[in-house]
Every structure is written in C-alpha cells, then in structure tokens.
Amino acid sequence: MKVTARAITLGILRALAVLVGICILFWILHEIQALILYIGLAIVLSLIGRPVVVFLKDKLKFTNTLASITTLLLIIGVFSLVLSIFIPIIIEQGKHISQINFDEVKRDLNELNIQASDYLGVDHFQLVEAVKRTSYAKNLDVDIIPSFVDILFGNIGSTVIGLFSVLFILFFLLKDEGLIARSVLSFAKNKNEARFKRILIKIKELLSRYFIGIVFQILILALFYSVLLLYIDINDAIAVALICAFLNIIPYLGPLIGWGLMLLVIVSNNLAADFSSELLPLLVIVTVGYSIAQIFDNFISQPVIFGHSVRSHPLEIFISIIMAGFIFGIPGMILAVPTYTAIKVIAKEFLSEYKVVKRLTRNLY
C-alpha cells in the first residue's frame, strides 16, 4: 500500500512538473514573440530567395557568400521599390481623408436615418449619437491621435531593430541552407535523425506550397478589388486594391481593416458629392462587391489553399489562429498556420500511436 501511495505521489508530482514546464515554456514564448516573428519572417524570405541563390551559384558561378549578399540586396530592393510606390499613395490618401468633414457626414447620416425612419414608420434612432455613447467611441477622440503618434514615432526604434534582425538572420539562412536542419538535428538522438530529416523535408514542402498559395490568394483579391475600384473611378485604384489585399494576410482582422480603409478612400475621393444621393450608393456598391470577394475567398480560395497546401480542416485552422491570436496577438495569427502545420508533421512522426493524432494527420501525407 505504501509503494502504491508513493507511486501515486510521484506520478502527481511528475504531472505537476510537466504542467509547470509547459506554462514556463508558453511564458518564454510570449516574452520572445518578437524574436519568433523575426525568425519566422527570415525563414519565409529565405524560402523565397533560395532559388535565386541557387541560380546565381549554378548559372553565373557566384560564390556562396556573393550569391547570398546579391539575393539579400535584391530582396531589399524589391521591398524598397514597393514602398516607394505605395508610401506616396498612402500619404496622398491620408491628406484626402484629413479633409473629410465628419460633422457634415454626421448630419447626413442623421438626416438619412430620419428619412428611413419616416419611410418605415418607426421612431427616429439617432445612429451617430448612439455610437458616440458607446465606451469605445467616448475615448476615440482622446486616444486615437496620441495612439497613432505613439505607433508611428514611438516604435521607430523597435522597427529598425526588427528590420536589422530579420536581414541579419536572413543572410545566414541564405548563405547556409542546412543551418536550420543542423540546428534541429543537434537536438535529436542518433536513432531519430532519419525521422527529423523526414520532418524537415515535409515541413519545407508543405510550407512552400502554402506561401505560394498565399501569393495567389493576394493576387486574386487584388484583381477583385481593382475591378471594383476602377468601376467606381477611384484614384490609384490598383495600389489601394493591393494594399487591401495584403491586409488579408492578417486572418479575420485584415479583411475588416481593408474594408474600412476602402470606405475611407471612397469618401476621400468624393468629398464634394452629396451623401445620400451620390456617396451612399458608392459605399453600398463597394460593400457588396467587397463582401462578394470575401465570400469567394473564404469558401473557394482559402479551402483550396489550406486544404491542398497544408492539408488541414478549416475548423482546425480557425482554432489554431484564434489560440495564437490570444497568446501572441496579430503576429501569432499570421504565423499560426505554418506553426500548426509544423506541429502536425512532428506529431505524425513521434505521436502517431495516439488516436487523436492519427485523426488530425491522416491526410497530411
């Protein structure tokens, strides 16, 4: 009886130790989430830049270091070119938005509400005043400008550090393709090295397909948005469409931010238009068109990308994104799918005897 009680006590202590270890691990991951994001971005860029390094080495006979530096400079050049195109447009649209007379918009909304209420035979509902009474709106005027200034100027230092960190990590990943593999294999026992190699190869294959799918998803949405904005004759329609499409990378929140941005751009491009007869129909058209694009993306594009690239059920993806968002915020939501895919591959190799793992990974490969 004493032996049994001692065994039970040891089992409880072991379980508590494992639980404490897991909690500490999650705390550490939460504290270094910026570093995890930098490493993740560097890995993604290295997957994109690796074919360029191989081409420079094989076809142009560059040395490994020179090919890596050249590829790094090309990546920096491409992003600089994109920023040089988009930033002036964003600044211009910001100037237009700053000219919006929100008091006039408020009066138009209330007038439209009165007309709709009279038509429907219901009591007048002051929409704008009701929104202003919400807890968020009460703090909007006070907090929004200081918060924007803090984000824009207060985080310049961390942005520069993050950019330098990503480029620094990226250079070594481009220079040494086997760096990650050797780092992972150093933790593996000799008898498990073959398993770890299979894991790394499969993760690379699945994530390469996933990121290619993301590129196609962005292009499809950019095409939808461009047609929509060109139809209603918006300035810089293609650039605005690309920005809204890129925002879609942020799961769930990105589409809402893109929709709000698109509405603001339409308002800023039609400052002189009558609200109820001219501007409101444009906003309705864009909202309907944007909704159609999102429906197409949610029910056709994303299932194809997630189903065929990472081979996960949409519900699995949803839960993993929500969990990562609670723990790591927006960066976690962006990296949730690649991380979940890597975890599934690892679980299939080492935990395949468990029924839940078999069910989750049955279509993985």
Secondary structure as UniProt FT lines:
FT   HELIX           2..31
FT   HELIX           33..58
FT   HELIX           64..98
FT   HELIX           102..120
FT   HELIX           127..132
FT   HELIX           135..138
FT   HELIX           140..149
FT   HELIX           150..154
FT   HELIX           156..175
FT   TURN            177..178
FT   HELIX           179..185
FT   TURN            186..187
FT   HELIX           190..192
FT   HELIX           193..231
FT   TURN            232..233
FT   TURN            235..236
FT   HELIX           237..247
FT   TURN            248..249
FT   TURN            251..252
FT   HELIX           253..269
FT   TURN            270..272
FT   HELIX           275..279
FT   HELIX           280..296
FT   HELIX           297..301
FT   HELIX           302..305
FT   HELIX           306..310
FT   HELIX           314..328
FT   HELIX           330..350
FT   TURN            352..353
FT   HELIX           355..360
FT   TURN            361..364
//
